[in-house]
Amino acid sequence: MPIVAPPELALPDYRIFRYTDRIYKLVKFKRRKAYVSAVPRKEKKSAPADKLAASVSRTRRVILEYALCNHWEYFCTFTISKDKYDRTDLIAWRDTFLQWIRDQRKKGIPLAYLLVPELHSDGSSWHMHGFFTGVESELVSFKMERKQGRKVPNKLVKGDFWDWPAYREKFGFCSFGVIRDRVGCAFYVQKYITKEMLSSAVGVGLHSYYASRGLNRSTVHAEVYQHSAYLDSFLENDYQFCRTGMTKVKDNLDWTFSLEYDADCLPLEPLYQPEQLKEIEVDCDKFYEITQLCFDDYPV
């Protein structure tokens, strides 16, 4: 640990989580206590709105971890053909689809995935966006399918998207795009998690995302046991019990601290200056247009 901890019962002012060699998350705790009480405290009942807000925050955090802490090759869109399945029945589609994925892995295809369901613009039909890896051997470019005589929209060909024929034949339209901006795609998928989504059918006894087993999560990189105005400058999100922010460093430099715990509360600054990593606004239009194709008269 870059920071040497003070007395055992003290709790940190900040905790730094490592997502990748370049990306870190800062968490500053608002209510730091000098000791942990042995007397159990009474649990307060939270209002439904508070529970929902906490659920949204927790789900967004986990999805961002999975998206950033793992190596993904493709950003994907999966939809349902109305001639094959009921587009409005997410449970039936999810169960069949995930079992089908498990069957593909049994065949030796090393698939890993992170998927988030989303309601289509009609308010009742479902599709999924997310990340995939290990599926390259199963994909065929839409450009190649056009050469073979299949009618394919220009957006798919010019955008260099790929098809998974086995999925298309069983479920309906899908598309895969090579990930060129992992951070941007991660924030894009995270934005799907809203109060409206969790309070819809997805939030009633269902998961709001689906992830394969064994995915990496963030790890604790450091704990800071004194106030730092410098670290505060990176905090942009304000929650009930903590403030958070994300940073990135260049050239895979380790963001560590040159000072250990100091009882005199000397200011702390990292050896290498990181940059603030704010939520990135991603152009969603191209993803929406690709999804819209399956709800038009596009032959799947």
Residue pairs with C-beta under 8 A, 6 or more apart in sequence:
1 220
1 221
1 222
1 223
2 221
2 222
2 256
2 257
3 222
3 223
3 224
3 225
3 257
3 260
3 261
4 260
4 261
5 12
5 223
5 225
5 261
6 225
6 261
6 263
9 34
9 35
9 36
10 34
10 35
10 225
11 29
11 32
11 33
11 34
11 36
12 29
12 32
12 223
12 224
12 225
13 28
13 29
13 32
13 224
13 225
13 226
13 227
13 228
14 26
14 27
14 28
14 29
14 223
14 224
14 228
14 231
15 26
15 27
15 29
15 220
15 222
15 223
15 224
16 24
16 25
16 26
16 27
16 220
16 221
16 222
16 223
16 224
16 255
17 24
17 25
17 27
17 218
17 219
17 220
17 221
18 24
18 218
18 219
18 220
18 221
19 25
19 65
19 68
19 69
19 218
19 246
20 68
20 69
21 252
21 254
22 248
22 249
22 250
22 252
23 68
23 183
23 246
23 247
23 248
23 277
24 221
24 246
24 247
24 248
24 249
24 255
24 274
25 218
25 244
25 245
25 246
25 247
26 231
26 234
26 235
26 244
26 245
26 246
26 247
27 242
27 243
27 244
28 231
28 232
28 235
28 242
28 243
28 244
29 241
29 242
30 240
30 241
30 242
30 243
31 241
46 54
52 195
52 198
52 199
52 203
53 195
55 198
55 203
56 193
56 194
56 195
56 198
57 239
59 193
59 198
59 208
59 209
60 190
60 193
62 209
63 114
63 116
63 186
63 189
63 190
63 193
63 209
64 186
64 187
64 190
65 217
65 218
66 114
66 209
66 211
66 215
66 216
66 217
67 114
67 131
67 182
67 185
67 186
67 189
67 190
68 182
68 183
68 186
68 218
69 215
69 216
69 217
69 218
70 112
70 114
70 131
70 133
70 215
70 216
71 133
72 114
72 131
72 132
72 133
72 179
72 182
72 185
73 132
73 133
73 134
73 135
73 136
73 178
73 179
74 131
74 132
74 133
74 135
74 139
74 162
74 176
74 177
74 178
74 179
75 129
75 130
75 131
75 176
75 177
75 179
75 185
75 287
76 115
76 128
76 129
76 130
76 131
76 132
76 174
76 175
76 176
76 177
77 127
77 128
77 129
77 173
77 174
77 175
77 287
77 290
77 291
78 97
78 115
78 127
78 128
78 130
78 167
78 171
78 174
79 127
79 128
79 171
79 172
79 173
79 174
79 291
79 294
79 295
80 86
80 87
80 93
80 125
80 126
80 127
80 171
80 172
80 294
81 171
81 172
81 173
81 294
81 300
84 170
84 171
84 172
85 92
85 93
85 96
85 171
85 172
86 92
86 93
87 93
87 120
87 124
87 125
87 126
88 124
88 125
88 126
90 117
90 126
90 201
90 202
90 206
91 206
93 126
93 171
94 117
94 206
94 210
97 171
98 210
100 167
100 170
100 171
101 111
101 113
101 212
104 111
104 138
104 166
105 111
109 134
109 135
109 137
109 138
110 134
111 132
111 133
111 134
111 135
111 212
112 132
112 133
112 134
112 212
112 214
112 215
113 130
113 131
113 132
113 133
113 210
113 211
113 212
114 130
114 131
114 189
114 209
114 210
114 211
114 212
114 215
115 128
115 129
115 130
115 131
115 209
115 210
115 211
116 128
116 129
116 130
116 189
116 192
116 193
116 208
116 209
116 210
117 126
117 127
117 128
117 202
117 208
117 209
117 210
118 126
118 127
118 128
118 129
118 192
118 197
119 125
119 126
119 197
119 200
120 126
120 127
120 291
120 295
121 292
122 295
125 295
127 291
127 294
128 210
129 189
129 192
129 287
129 291
130 189
130 209
130 210
131 179
131 185
131 189
132 176
135 164
135 176
138 164
138 165
138 166
139 162
139 163
139 164
139 176
140 162
140 163
140 164
140 165
141 160
141 161
141 162
141 163
142 152
142 156
142 157
142 161
142 162
142 163
142 175
143 152
143 157
143 160
145 152
145 163
146 152
146 157
151 299
153 293
153 298
155 161
155 286
155 289
155 290
155 293
156 163
156 175
156 290
156 293
159 177
159 286
159 290
160 177
160 178
161 175
161 176
161 177
161 290
162 175
162 176
162 177
163 174
163 175
163 176
164 174
164 176
167 174
168 174
168 300
172 294
172 300
173 293
173 294
173 298
173 300
175 290
179 185
181 280
181 282
183 277
183 280
184 280
184 282
185 282
187 279
187 280
187 282
188 282
188 284
188 287
193 208
193 209
197 203
197 208
198 208
202 208
221 255
222 256
222 257
224 231
224 257
224 268
225 261
226 261
226 262
226 265
226 266
226 268
227 265
228 267
228 268
228 269
229 267
230 267
230 268
230 269
231 268
232 243
233 276
234 245
234 246
234 247
234 274
234 276
235 243
235 244
235 245
236 244
236 245
236 276
236 278
237 243
237 244
237 245
245 276
245 277
246 276
246 277
246 278
247 255
247 274
247 275
247 276
247 277
248 274
248 275
248 277
249 255
249 272
249 274
249 275
250 272
250 275
253 272
254 272
255 270
255 271
255 272
255 274
256 270
256 271
257 268
257 269
257 270
257 271
258 269
258 270
258 271
259 266
259 268
294 300
